[in-house]
Amino acid sequence: MTAELVGALDNLQMWLLLLNTTLVEQAKRDIRWMAAWDQLTQAMELLHGQMASMQAASAGLMLVWPQWVMEDKEVGEFVDQESILS
């Protein structure tokens, strides 16, 4: 019976070692996935910020552009494309 118990304990130890190795490998994969996800999230946040800045700049330009055109016409600085080409 002692030999059977030693065999069973050796078998249990082997299975626990295998389980531990599997869990360590899974944890390493999870950490790599979390790091990749974090980088992706940061890139998306950066792009979102850049898009918001571009939209704000575009909206601002749309608001002031007609004013600039009117001011240029008033002072005679407005140049149409036909005069540029000739």
PyMOL Python script that loads the backbone (N, CA, C, O; Angstrom):
from pymol import cmd

cmd.read_pdbstr("""\
ATOM      1  N   MET A   1       0.819  -1.188   0.000  1.00  0.00           N
ATOM      2  CA  MET A   1       0.000   0.000   0.000  1.00  0.00           C
ATOM      3  C   MET A   1       0.870   1.262   0.000  1.00  0.00           C
ATOM      4  O   MET A   1       0.504   2.255  -0.630  1.00  0.00           O
ATOM      5  N   THR A   2       1.975   1.244   0.670  1.00  0.00           N
ATOM      6  CA  THR A   2       2.862   2.401   0.694  1.00  0.00           C
ATOM      7  C   THR A   2       3.404   2.692  -0.699  1.00  0.00           C
ATOM      8  O   THR A   2       3.503   3.853  -1.096  1.00  0.00           O
ATOM      9  N   ALA A   3       3.753   1.656  -1.436  1.00  0.00           N
ATOM     10  CA  ALA A   3       4.259   1.830  -2.799  1.00  0.00           C
ATOM     11  C   ALA A   3       3.173   2.441  -3.684  1.00  0.00           C
ATOM     12  O   ALA A   3       3.469   3.289  -4.526  1.00  0.00           O
ATOM     13  N   GLU A   4       1.926   2.020  -3.504  1.00  0.00           N
ATOM     14  CA  GLU A   4       0.820   2.581  -4.273  1.00  0.00           C
ATOM     15  C   GLU A   4       0.614   4.051  -3.909  1.00  0.00           C
ATOM     16  O   GLU A   4       0.359   4.879  -4.783  1.00  0.00           O
ATOM     17  N   LEU A   5       0.722   4.370  -2.638  1.00  0.00           N
ATOM     18  CA  LEU A   5       0.569   5.748  -2.194  1.00  0.00           C
ATOM     19  C   LEU A   5       1.681   6.633  -2.757  1.00  0.00           C
ATOM     20  O   LEU A   5       1.417   7.753  -3.195  1.00  0.00           O
ATOM     21  N   VAL A   6       2.918   6.141  -2.747  1.00  0.00           N
ATOM     22  CA  VAL A   6       4.041   6.888  -3.312  1.00  0.00           C
ATOM     23  C   VAL A   6       3.817   7.099  -4.809  1.00  0.00           C
ATOM     24  O   VAL A   6       4.067   8.188  -5.326  1.00  0.00           O
ATOM     25  N   GLY A   7       3.352   6.075  -5.498  1.00  0.00           N
ATOM     26  CA  GLY A   7       3.064   6.187  -6.930  1.00  0.00           C
ATOM     27  C   GLY A   7       1.978   7.204  -7.200  1.00  0.00           C
ATOM     28  O   GLY A   7       2.079   8.002  -8.132  1.00  0.00           O
ATOM     29  N   ALA A   8       0.920   7.175  -6.366  1.00  0.00           N
ATOM     30  CA  ALA A   8      -0.182   8.125  -6.544  1.00  0.00           C
ATOM     31  C   ALA A   8       0.296   9.551  -6.280  1.00  0.00           C
ATOM     32  O   ALA A   8      -0.082  10.474  -7.000  1.00  0.00           O
ATOM     33  N   LEU A   9       1.120   9.734  -5.256  1.00  0.00           N
ATOM     34  CA  LEU A   9       1.650  11.071  -4.963  1.00  0.00           C
ATOM     35  C   LEU A   9       2.571  11.569  -6.072  1.00  0.00           C
ATOM     36  O   LEU A   9       2.536  12.746  -6.430  1.00  0.00           O
ATOM     37  N   ASP A  10       3.393  10.674  -6.615  1.00  0.00           N
ATOM     38  CA  ASP A  10       4.254  11.048  -7.751  1.00  0.00           C
ATOM     39  C   ASP A  10       3.406  11.464  -8.952  1.00  0.00           C
ATOM     40  O   ASP A  10       3.711  12.440  -9.638  1.00  0.00           O
ATOM     41  N   ASN A  11       2.329  10.698  -9.193  1.00  0.00           N
ATOM     42  CA  ASN A  11       1.426  10.997 -10.297  1.00  0.00           C
ATOM     43  C   ASN A  11       0.751  12.355 -10.073  1.00  0.00           C
ATOM     44  O   ASN A  11       0.645  13.165 -10.994  1.00  0.00           O
ATOM     45  N   LEU A  12       0.296  12.590  -8.836  1.00  0.00           N
ATOM     46  CA  LEU A  12      -0.324  13.862  -8.498  1.00  0.00           C
ATOM     47  C   LEU A  12       0.665  15.018  -8.665  1.00  0.00           C
ATOM     48  O   LEU A  12       0.307  16.081  -9.173  1.00  0.00           O
ATOM     49  N   GLN A  13       1.899  14.805  -8.237  1.00  0.00           N
ATOM     50  CA  GLN A  13       2.926  15.839  -8.375  1.00  0.00           C
ATOM     51  C   GLN A  13       3.175  16.155  -9.845  1.00  0.00           C
ATOM     52  O   GLN A  13       3.334  17.320 -10.209  1.00  0.00           O
ATOM     53  N   MET A  14       3.209  15.136 -10.685  1.00  0.00           N
ATOM     54  CA  MET A  14       3.413  15.347 -12.121  1.00  0.00           C
ATOM     55  C   MET A  14       2.257  16.171 -12.707  1.00  0.00           C
ATOM     56  O   MET A  14       2.479  17.090 -13.496  1.00  0.00           O
ATOM     57  N   TRP A  15       1.019  15.829 -12.310  1.00  0.00           N
ATOM     58  CA  TRP A  15      -0.137  16.560 -12.829  1.00  0.00           C
ATOM     59  C   TRP A  15      -0.146  18.000 -12.336  1.00  0.00           C
ATOM     60  O   TRP A  15      -0.494  18.911 -13.088  1.00  0.00           O
ATOM     61  N   LEU A  16       0.229  18.212 -11.090  1.00  0.00           N
ATOM     62  CA  LEU A  16       0.284  19.583 -10.566  1.00  0.00           C
ATOM     63  C   LEU A  16       1.365  20.398 -11.264  1.00  0.00           C
ATOM     64  O   LEU A  16       1.168  21.582 -11.540  1.00  0.00           O
ATOM     65  N   LEU A  17       2.491  19.783 -11.548  1.00  0.00           N
ATOM     66  CA  LEU A  17       3.561  20.469 -12.272  1.00  0.00           C
ATOM     67  C   LEU A  17       3.097  20.832 -13.685  1.00  0.00           C
ATOM     68  O   LEU A  17       3.360  21.933 -14.168  1.00  0.00           O
ATOM     69  N   LEU A  18       2.414  19.908 -14.333  1.00  0.00           N
ATOM     70  CA  LEU A  18       1.886  20.165 -15.671  1.00  0.00           C
ATOM     71  C   LEU A  18       0.842  21.293 -15.628  1.00  0.00           C
ATOM     72  O   LEU A  18       0.841  22.175 -16.487  1.00  0.00           O
ATOM     73  N   LEU A  19      -0.032  21.260 -14.638  1.00  0.00           N
ATOM     74  CA  LEU A  19      -1.037  22.305 -14.488  1.00  0.00           C
ATOM     75  C   LEU A  19      -0.374  23.656 -14.240  1.00  0.00           C
ATOM     76  O   LEU A  19      -0.775  24.659 -14.832  1.00  0.00           O
ATOM     77  N   ASN A  20       0.620  23.693 -13.384  1.00  0.00           N
ATOM     78  CA  ASN A  20       1.338  24.927 -13.090  1.00  0.00           C
ATOM     79  C   ASN A  20       1.990  25.483 -14.356  1.00  0.00           C
ATOM     80  O   ASN A  20       1.904  26.681 -14.626  1.00  0.00           O
ATOM     81  N   THR A  21       2.634  24.626 -15.119  1.00  0.00           N
ATOM     82  CA  THR A  21       3.278  25.058 -16.367  1.00  0.00           C
ATOM     83  C   THR A  21       2.238  25.619 -17.337  1.00  0.00           C
ATOM     84  O   THR A  21       2.469  26.645 -17.976  1.00  0.00           O
ATOM     85  N   THR A  22       1.114  24.956 -17.442  1.00  0.00           N
ATOM     86  CA  THR A  22       0.042  25.409 -18.326  1.00  0.00           C
ATOM     87  C   THR A  22      -0.484  26.773 -17.874  1.00  0.00           C
ATOM     88  O   THR A  22      -0.701  27.665 -18.694  1.00  0.00           O
ATOM     89  N   LEU A  23      -0.685  26.925 -16.572  1.00  0.00           N
ATOM     90  CA  LEU A  23      -1.184  28.195 -16.057  1.00  0.00           C
ATOM     91  C   LEU A  23      -0.177  29.325 -16.259  1.00  0.00           C
ATOM     92  O   LEU A  23      -0.569  30.453 -16.557  1.00  0.00           O
ATOM     93  N   VAL A  24       1.093  29.041 -16.104  1.00  0.00           N
ATOM     94  CA  VAL A  24       2.125  30.062 -16.328  1.00  0.00           C
ATOM     95  C   VAL A  24       2.132  30.487 -17.790  1.00  0.00           C
ATOM     96  O   VAL A  24       2.206  31.679 -18.091  1.00  0.00           O
ATOM     97  N   GLU A  25       2.055  29.519 -18.702  1.00  0.00           N
ATOM     98  CA  GLU A  25       2.026  29.853 -20.133  1.00  0.00           C
ATOM     99  C   GLU A  25       0.780  30.671 -20.483  1.00  0.00           C
ATOM    100  O   GLU A  25       0.852  31.626 -21.256  1.00  0.00           O
ATOM    101  N   GLN A  26      -0.358  30.286 -19.909  1.00  0.00           N
ATOM    102  CA  GLN A  26      -1.591  31.046 -20.159  1.00  0.00           C
ATOM    103  C   GLN A  26      -1.467  32.460 -19.618  1.00  0.00           C
ATOM    104  O   GLN A  26      -1.916  33.407 -20.264  1.00  0.00           O
ATOM    105  N   ALA A  27      -0.877  32.620 -18.466  1.00  0.00           N
ATOM    106  CA  ALA A  27      -0.692  33.951 -17.885  1.00  0.00           C
ATOM    107  C   ALA A  27       0.215  34.804 -18.771  1.00  0.00           C
ATOM    108  O   ALA A  27      -0.040  35.994 -18.951  1.00  0.00           O
ATOM    109  N   LYS A  28       1.270  34.207 -19.323  1.00  0.00           N
ATOM    110  CA  LYS A  28       2.158  34.940 -20.224  1.00  0.00           C
ATOM    111  C   LYS A  28       1.404  35.405 -21.462  1.00  0.00           C
ATOM    112  O   LYS A  28       1.563  36.543 -21.902  1.00  0.00           O
ATOM    113  N   ARG A  29       0.574  34.514 -22.027  1.00  0.00           N
ATOM    114  CA  ARG A  29      -0.228  34.892 -23.205  1.00  0.00           C
ATOM    115  C   ARG A  29      -1.206  36.010 -22.855  1.00  0.00           C
ATOM    116  O   ARG A  29      -1.389  36.954 -23.624  1.00  0.00           O
ATOM    117  N   ASP A  30      -1.830  35.890 -21.684  1.00  0.00           N
ATOM    118  CA  ASP A  30      -2.781  36.922 -21.260  1.00  0.00           C
ATOM    119  C   ASP A  30      -2.090  38.279 -21.107  1.00  0.00           C
ATOM    120  O   ASP A  30      -2.640  39.307 -21.501  1.00  0.00           O
ATOM    121  N   ILE A  31      -0.902  38.277 -20.542  1.00  0.00           N
ATOM    122  CA  ILE A  31      -0.157  39.530 -20.368  1.00  0.00           C
ATOM    123  C   ILE A  31       0.190  40.138 -21.724  1.00  0.00           C
ATOM    124  O   ILE A  31       0.089  41.352 -21.903  1.00  0.00           O
ATOM    125  N   ARG A  32       0.599  39.298 -22.685  1.00  0.00           N
ATOM    126  CA  ARG A  32       0.903  39.812 -24.030  1.00  0.00           C
ATOM    127  C   ARG A  32      -0.352  40.399 -24.672  1.00  0.00           C
ATOM    128  O   ARG A  32      -0.292  41.458 -25.296  1.00  0.00           O
ATOM    129  N   TRP A  33      -1.497  39.711 -24.520  1.00  0.00           N
ATOM    130  CA  TRP A  33      -2.751  40.213 -25.078  1.00  0.00           C
ATOM    131  C   TRP A  33      -3.144  41.528 -24.419  1.00  0.00           C
ATOM    132  O   TRP A  33      -3.593  42.453 -25.095  1.00  0.00           O
ATOM    133  N   MET A  34      -2.977  41.614 -23.103  1.00  0.00           N
ATOM    134  CA  MET A  34      -3.337  42.849 -22.403  1.00  0.00           C
ATOM    135  C   MET A  34      -2.438  44.001 -22.847  1.00  0.00           C
ATOM    136  O   MET A  34      -2.910  45.126 -23.006  1.00  0.00           O
ATOM    137  N   ALA A  35      -1.164  43.734 -23.046  1.00  0.00           N
ATOM    138  CA  ALA A  35      -0.246  44.779 -23.509  1.00  0.00           C
ATOM    139  C   ALA A  35      -0.626  45.228 -24.924  1.00  0.00           C
ATOM    140  O   ALA A  35      -0.636  46.423 -25.221  1.00  0.00           O
ATOM    141  N   ALA A  36      -0.934  44.274 -25.780  1.00  0.00           N
ATOM    142  CA  ALA A  36      -1.339  44.619 -27.147  1.00  0.00           C
ATOM    143  C   ALA A  36      -2.644  45.410 -27.139  1.00  0.00           C
ATOM    144  O   ALA A  36      -2.792  46.381 -27.881  1.00  0.00           O
ATOM    145  N   TRP A  37      -3.587  44.994 -26.300  1.00  0.00           N
ATOM    146  CA  TRP A  37      -4.862  45.702 -26.205  1.00  0.00           C
ATOM    147  C   TRP A  37      -4.649  47.123 -25.694  1.00  0.00           C
ATOM    148  O   TRP A  37      -5.286  48.061 -26.172  1.00  0.00           O
ATOM    149  N   ASP A  38      -3.757  47.280 -24.728  1.00  0.00           N
ATOM    150  CA  ASP A  38      -3.453  48.595 -24.187  1.00  0.00           C
ATOM    151  C   ASP A  38      -2.862  49.501 -25.267  1.00  0.00           C
ATOM    152  O   ASP A  38      -3.234  50.670 -25.370  1.00  0.00           O
ATOM    153  N   GLN A  39      -1.947  48.966 -26.070  1.00  0.00           N
ATOM    154  CA  GLN A  39      -1.350  49.755 -27.152  1.00  0.00           C
ATOM    155  C   GLN A  39      -2.406  50.139 -28.180  1.00  0.00           C
ATOM    156  O   GLN A  39      -2.418  51.267 -28.672  1.00  0.00           O
ATOM    157  N   LEU A  40      -3.287  49.207 -28.501  1.00  0.00           N
ATOM    158  CA  LEU A  40      -4.356  49.487 -29.462  1.00  0.00           C
ATOM    159  C   LEU A  40      -5.283  50.568 -28.921  1.00  0.00           C
ATOM    160  O   LEU A  40      -5.679  51.473 -29.656  1.00  0.00           O
ATOM    161  N   THR A  41      -5.626  50.478 -27.648  1.00  0.00           N
ATOM    162  CA  THR A  41      -6.498  51.472 -27.030  1.00  0.00           C
ATOM    163  C   THR A  41      -5.848  52.853 -27.045  1.00  0.00           C
ATOM    164  O   THR A  41      -6.508  53.849 -27.341  1.00  0.00           O
ATOM    165  N   GLN A  42      -4.562  52.913 -26.727  1.00  0.00           N
ATOM    166  CA  GLN A  42      -3.855  54.194 -26.745  1.00  0.00           C
ATOM    167  C   GLN A  42      -3.820  54.785 -28.148  1.00  0.00           C
ATOM    168  O   GLN A  42      -4.003  55.990 -28.324  1.00  0.00           O
ATOM    169  N   ALA A  43      -3.586  53.937 -29.145  1.00  0.00           N
ATOM    170  CA  ALA A  43      -3.565  54.417 -30.531  1.00  0.00           C
ATOM    171  C   ALA A  43      -4.942  54.941 -30.935  1.00  0.00           C
ATOM    172  O   ALA A  43      -5.047  55.974 -31.596  1.00  0.00           O
ATOM    173  N   MET A  44      -5.990  54.232 -30.539  1.00  0.00           N
ATOM    174  CA  MET A  44      -7.347  54.674 -30.873  1.00  0.00           C
ATOM    175  C   MET A  44      -7.669  56.012 -30.193  1.00  0.00           C
ATOM    176  O   MET A  44      -8.291  56.884 -30.800  1.00  0.00           O
ATOM    177  N   GLU A  45      -7.245  56.172 -28.931  1.00  0.00           N
ATOM    178  CA  GLU A  45      -7.478  57.433 -28.232  1.00  0.00           C
ATOM    179  C   GLU A  45      -6.725  58.578 -28.909  1.00  0.00           C
ATOM    180  O   GLU A  45      -7.252  59.683 -29.036  1.00  0.00           O
ATOM    181  N   LEU A  46      -5.504  58.312 -29.339  1.00  0.00           N
ATOM    182  CA  LEU A  46      -4.718  59.332 -30.036  1.00  0.00           C
ATOM    183  C   LEU A  46      -5.393  59.728 -31.347  1.00  0.00           C
ATOM    184  O   LEU A  46      -5.521  60.914 -31.650  1.00  0.00           O
ATOM    185  N   LEU A  47      -5.822  58.740 -32.118  1.00  0.00           N
ATOM    186  CA  LEU A  47      -6.506  59.027 -33.383  1.00  0.00           C
ATOM    187  C   LEU A  47      -7.805  59.790 -33.142  1.00  0.00           C
ATOM    188  O   LEU A  47      -8.139  60.711 -33.887  1.00  0.00           O
ATOM    189  N   HIS A  48      -8.525  59.405 -32.109  1.00  0.00           N
ATOM    190  CA  HIS A  48      -9.770  60.098 -31.792  1.00  0.00           C
ATOM    191  C   HIS A  48      -9.488  61.566 -31.472  1.00  0.00           C
ATOM    192  O   HIS A  48     -10.202  62.457 -31.931  1.00  0.00           O
ATOM    193  N   GLY A  49      -8.450  61.808 -30.689  1.00  0.00           N
ATOM    194  CA  GLY A  49      -8.076  63.187 -30.358  1.00  0.00           C
ATOM    195  C   GLY A  49      -7.680  63.972 -31.589  1.00  0.00           C
ATOM    196  O   GLY A  49      -8.042  65.140 -31.730  1.00  0.00           O
ATOM    197  N   GLN A  50      -6.929  63.331 -32.491  1.00  0.00           N
ATOM    198  CA  GLN A  50      -6.513  64.014 -33.714  1.00  0.00           C
ATOM    199  C   GLN A  50      -7.710  64.307 -34.607  1.00  0.00           C
ATOM    200  O   GLN A  50      -7.785  65.371 -35.221  1.00  0.00           O
ATOM    201  N   MET A  51      -8.647  63.362 -34.681  1.00  0.00           N
ATOM    202  CA  MET A  51      -9.838  63.588 -35.496  1.00  0.00           C
ATOM    203  C   MET A  51     -10.668  64.728 -34.917  1.00  0.00           C
ATOM    204  O   MET A  51     -11.191  65.559 -35.660  1.00  0.00           O
ATOM    205  N   ALA A  52     -10.790  64.767 -33.592  1.00  0.00           N
ATOM    206  CA  ALA A  52     -11.552  65.855 -32.962  1.00  0.00           C
ATOM    207  C   ALA A  52     -10.884  67.199 -33.235  1.00  0.00           C
ATOM    208  O   ALA A  52     -11.569  68.190 -33.490  1.00  0.00           O
ATOM    209  N   SER A  53      -9.548  67.241 -33.184  1.00  0.00           N
ATOM    210  CA  SER A  53      -8.830  68.480 -33.471  1.00  0.00           C
ATOM    211  C   SER A  53      -9.043  68.906 -34.915  1.00  0.00           C
ATOM    212  O   SER A  53      -9.255  70.085 -35.198  1.00  0.00           O
ATOM    213  N   MET A  54      -8.984  67.946 -35.825  1.00  0.00           N
ATOM    214  CA  MET A  54      -9.200  68.275 -37.238  1.00  0.00           C
ATOM    215  C   MET A  54     -10.620  68.762 -37.470  1.00  0.00           C
ATOM    216  O   MET A  54     -10.833  69.696 -38.243  1.00  0.00           O
ATOM    217  N   GLN A  55     -11.593  68.145 -36.814  1.00  0.00           N
ATOM    218  CA  GLN A  55     -12.979  68.586 -36.971  1.00  0.00           C
ATOM    219  C   GLN A  55     -13.162  69.996 -36.422  1.00  0.00           C
ATOM    220  O   GLN A  55     -13.859  70.818 -37.018  1.00  0.00           O
ATOM    221  N   ALA A  56     -12.534  70.271 -35.286  1.00  0.00           N
ATOM    222  CA  ALA A  56     -12.643  71.611 -34.704  1.00  0.00           C
ATOM    223  C   ALA A  56     -11.984  72.642 -35.618  1.00  0.00           C
ATOM    224  O   ALA A  56     -12.525  73.728 -35.828  1.00  0.00           O
ATOM    225  N   ALA A  57     -10.810  72.296 -36.163  1.00  0.00           N
ATOM    226  CA  ALA A  57     -10.127  73.221 -37.071  1.00  0.00           C
ATOM    227  C   ALA A  57     -10.959  73.451 -38.335  1.00  0.00           C
ATOM    228  O   ALA A  57     -11.066  74.575 -38.824  1.00  0.00           O
ATOM    229  N   SER A  58     -11.540  72.384 -38.849  1.00  0.00           N
ATOM    230  CA  SER A  58     -12.367  72.497 -40.048  1.00  0.00           C
ATOM    231  C   SER A  58     -13.605  73.349 -39.776  1.00  0.00           C
ATOM    232  O   SER A  58     -13.977  74.196 -40.588  1.00  0.00           O
ATOM    233  N   ALA A  59     -14.234  73.117 -38.634  1.00  0.00           N
ATOM    234  CA  ALA A  59     -15.419  73.912 -38.290  1.00  0.00           C
ATOM    235  C   ALA A  59     -15.034  75.383 -38.127  1.00  0.00           C
ATOM    236  O   ALA A  59     -15.761  76.272 -38.571  1.00  0.00           O
ATOM    237  N   GLY A  60     -13.900  75.631 -37.494  1.00  0.00           N
ATOM    238  CA  GLY A  60     -13.444  77.009 -37.338  1.00  0.00           C
ATOM    239  C   GLY A  60     -13.169  77.666 -38.673  1.00  0.00           C
ATOM    240  O   GLY A  60     -13.532  78.822 -38.889  1.00  0.00           O
ATOM    241  N   LEU A  61     -12.536  76.942 -39.557  1.00  0.00           N
ATOM    242  CA  LEU A  61     -12.246  77.471 -40.883  1.00  0.00           C
ATOM    243  C   LEU A  61     -13.526  77.758 -41.653  1.00  0.00           C
ATOM    244  O   LEU A  61     -13.622  78.766 -42.353  1.00  0.00           O
ATOM    245  N   MET A  62     -14.506  76.877 -41.525  1.00  0.00           N
ATOM    246  CA  MET A  62     -15.787  77.091 -42.207  1.00  0.00           C
ATOM    247  C   MET A  62     -16.480  78.346 -41.685  1.00  0.00           C
ATOM    248  O   MET A  62     -17.196  79.024 -42.423  1.00  0.00           O
ATOM    249  N   LEU A  63     -16.259  78.650 -40.404  1.00  0.00           N
ATOM    250  CA  LEU A  63     -16.884  79.846 -39.837  1.00  0.00           C
ATOM    251  C   LEU A  63     -16.190  81.121 -40.293  1.00  0.00           C
ATOM    252  O   LEU A  63     -16.856  82.121 -40.562  1.00  0.00           O
ATOM    253  N   VAL A  64     -14.867  81.105 -40.384  1.00  0.00           N
ATOM    254  CA  VAL A  64     -14.151  82.344 -40.719  1.00  0.00           C
ATOM    255  C   VAL A  64     -13.921  82.521 -42.214  1.00  0.00           C
ATOM    256  O   VAL A  64     -13.677  83.641 -42.664  1.00  0.00           O
ATOM    257  N   TRP A  65     -13.990  81.456 -42.988  1.00  0.00           N
ATOM    258  CA  TRP A  65     -13.717  81.559 -44.425  1.00  0.00           C
ATOM    259  C   TRP A  65     -14.604  82.589 -45.124  1.00  0.00           C
ATOM    260  O   TRP A  65     -14.087  83.439 -45.850  1.00  0.00           O
ATOM    261  N   PRO A  66     -15.919  82.540 -44.930  1.00  0.00           N
ATOM    262  CA  PRO A  66     -16.752  83.562 -45.608  1.00  0.00           C
ATOM    263  C   PRO A  66     -16.371  84.986 -45.194  1.00  0.00           C
ATOM    264  O   PRO A  66     -16.420  85.906 -46.010  1.00  0.00           O
ATOM    265  N   GLN A  67     -15.999  85.162 -43.945  1.00  0.00           N
ATOM    266  CA  GLN A  67     -15.585  86.488 -43.471  1.00  0.00           C
ATOM    267  C   GLN A  67     -14.313  86.930 -44.191  1.00  0.00           C
ATOM    268  O   GLN A  67     -14.206  88.080 -44.618  1.00  0.00           O
ATOM    269  N   TRP A  68     -13.357  86.023 -44.326  1.00  0.00           N
ATOM    270  CA  TRP A  68     -12.099  86.351 -45.027  1.00  0.00           C
ATOM    271  C   TRP A  68     -12.367  86.723 -46.475  1.00  0.00           C
ATOM    272  O   TRP A  68     -11.793  87.680 -46.995  1.00  0.00           O
ATOM    273  N   VAL A  69     -13.245  85.959 -47.125  1.00  0.00           N
ATOM    274  CA  VAL A  69     -13.560  86.234 -48.528  1.00  0.00           C
ATOM    275  C   VAL A  69     -14.202  87.604 -48.665  1.00  0.00           C
ATOM    276  O   VAL A  69     -13.871  88.373 -49.568  1.00  0.00           O
ATOM    277  N   MET A  70     -15.120  87.898 -47.761  1.00  0.00           N
ATOM    278  CA  MET A  70     -15.776  89.208 -47.818  1.00  0.00           C
ATOM    279  C   MET A  70     -14.775  90.332 -47.555  1.00  0.00           C
ATOM    280  O   MET A  70     -14.828  91.361 -48.227  1.00  0.00           O
ATOM    281  N   GLU A  71     -13.885  90.163 -46.614  1.00  0.00           N
ATOM    282  CA  GLU A  71     -12.886  91.189 -46.323  1.00  0.00           C
ATOM    283  C   GLU A  71     -11.952  91.392 -47.511  1.00  0.00           C
ATOM    284  O   GLU A  71     -11.605  92.524 -47.846  1.00  0.00           O
ATOM    285  N   ASP A  72     -11.544  90.287 -48.150  1.00  0.00           N
ATOM    286  CA  ASP A  72     -10.662  90.393 -49.312  1.00  0.00           C
ATOM    287  C   ASP A  72     -11.358  91.098 -50.468  1.00  0.00           C
ATOM    288  O   ASP A  72     -10.726  91.874 -51.186  1.00  0.00           O
ATOM    289  N   LYS A  73     -12.650  90.842 -50.660  1.00  0.00           N
ATOM    290  CA  LYS A  73     -13.395  91.516 -51.724  1.00  0.00           C
ATOM    291  C   LYS A  73     -13.488  93.013 -51.445  1.00  0.00           C
ATOM    292  O   LYS A  73     -13.399  93.836 -52.356  1.00  0.00           O
ATOM    293  N   GLU A  74     -13.668  93.350 -50.165  1.00  0.00           N
ATOM    294  CA  GLU A  74     -13.818  94.756 -49.798  1.00  0.00           C
ATOM    295  C   GLU A  74     -12.537  95.551 -50.043  1.00  0.00           C
ATOM    296  O   GLU A  74     -12.596  96.719 -50.426  1.00  0.00           O
ATOM    297  N   VAL A  75     -11.385  94.928 -49.825  1.00  0.00           N
ATOM    298  CA  VAL A  75     -10.124  95.652 -50.011  1.00  0.00           C
ATOM    299  C   VAL A  75      -9.514  95.390 -51.379  1.00  0.00           C
ATOM    300  O   VAL A  75      -8.421  95.870 -51.678  1.00  0.00           O
ATOM    301  N   GLY A  76     -10.222  94.627 -52.213  1.00  0.00           N
ATOM    302  CA  GLY A  76      -9.743  94.382 -53.564  1.00  0.00           C
ATOM    303  C   GLY A  76      -8.643  93.354 -53.656  1.00  0.00           C
ATOM    304  O   GLY A  76      -7.940  93.290 -54.665  1.00  0.00           O
ATOM    305  N   GLU A  77      -8.477  92.552 -52.629  1.00  0.00           N
ATOM    306  CA  GLU A  77      -7.420  91.537 -52.659  1.00  0.00           C
ATOM    307  C   GLU A  77      -7.923  90.185 -53.133  1.00  0.00           C
ATOM    308  O   GLU A  77      -7.146  89.239 -53.262  1.00  0.00           O
ATOM    309  N   PHE A  78      -9.195  90.093 -53.387  1.00  0.00           N
ATOM    310  CA  PHE A  78      -9.752  88.814 -53.816  1.00  0.00           C
ATOM    311  C   PHE A  78      -9.304  88.530 -55.251  1.00  0.00           C
ATOM    312  O   PHE A  78      -9.476  89.367 -56.137  1.00  0.00           O
ATOM    313  N   VAL A  79      -8.742  87.375 -55.468  1.00  0.00           N
ATOM    314  CA  VAL A  79      -8.247  87.014 -56.792  1.00  0.00           C
ATOM    315  C   VAL A  79      -8.990  85.765 -57.219  1.00  0.00           C
ATOM    316  O   VAL A  79      -8.954  84.749 -56.525  1.00  0.00           O
ATOM    317  N   ASP A  80      -9.670  85.834 -58.364  1.00  0.00           N
ATOM    318  CA  ASP A  80     -10.346  84.639 -58.832  1.00  0.00           C
ATOM    319  C   ASP A  80      -9.382  83.791 -59.664  1.00  0.00           C
ATOM    320  O   ASP A  80      -8.309  84.249 -60.056  1.00  0.00           O
ATOM    321  N   GLN A  81      -9.781  82.568 -59.918  1.00  0.00           N
ATOM    322  CA  GLN A  81      -8.877  81.644 -60.599  1.00  0.00           C
ATOM    323  C   GLN A  81      -8.591  82.060 -62.024  1.00  0.00           C
ATOM    324  O   GLN A  81      -7.509  81.765 -62.531  1.00  0.00           O
ATOM    325  N   GLU A  82      -9.499  82.722 -62.684  1.00  0.00           N
ATOM    326  CA  GLU A  82      -9.272  83.135 -64.074  1.00  0.00           C
ATOM    327  C   GLU A  82      -8.121  84.124 -64.158  1.00  0.00           C
ATOM    328  O   GLU A  82      -7.316  84.070 -65.088  1.00  0.00           O
ATOM    329  N   SER A  83      -8.044  85.020 -63.196  1.00  0.00           N
ATOM    330  CA  SER A  83      -6.953  86.002 -63.241  1.00  0.00           C
ATOM    331  C   SER A  83      -5.617  85.349 -62.900  1.00  0.00           C
ATOM    332  O   SER A  83      -4.570  85.820 -63.343  1.00  0.00           O
ATOM    333  N   ILE A  84      -5.641  84.276 -62.122  1.00  0.00           N
ATOM    334  CA  ILE A  84      -4.396  83.561 -61.789  1.00  0.00           C
ATOM    335  C   ILE A  84      -3.873  82.819 -63.011  1.00  0.00           C
ATOM    336  O   ILE A  84      -2.664  82.765 -63.236  1.00  0.00           O
ATOM    337  N   LEU A  85      -4.781  82.245 -63.802  1.00  0.00           N
ATOM    338  CA  LEU A  85      -4.391  81.434 -64.935  1.00  0.00           C
ATOM    339  C   LEU A  85      -3.942  82.269 -66.124  1.00  0.00           C
ATOM    340  O   LEU A  85      -3.172  81.788 -66.955  1.00  0.00           O
ATOM    341  N   SER A  86      -4.407  83.506 -66.222  1.00  0.00           N
ATOM    342  CA  SER A  86      -4.056  84.311 -67.411  1.00  0.00           C
ATOM    343  C   SER A  86      -2.769  85.076 -67.237  1.00  0.00           C
ATOM    344  O   SER A  86      -2.349  85.792 -68.145  1.00  0.00           O
TER     345      SER A  86
END
""", "prot")
cmd.dss("prot")
cmd.show_as("cartoon", "prot")
cmd.util.cbc("prot")
cmd.orient("prot")
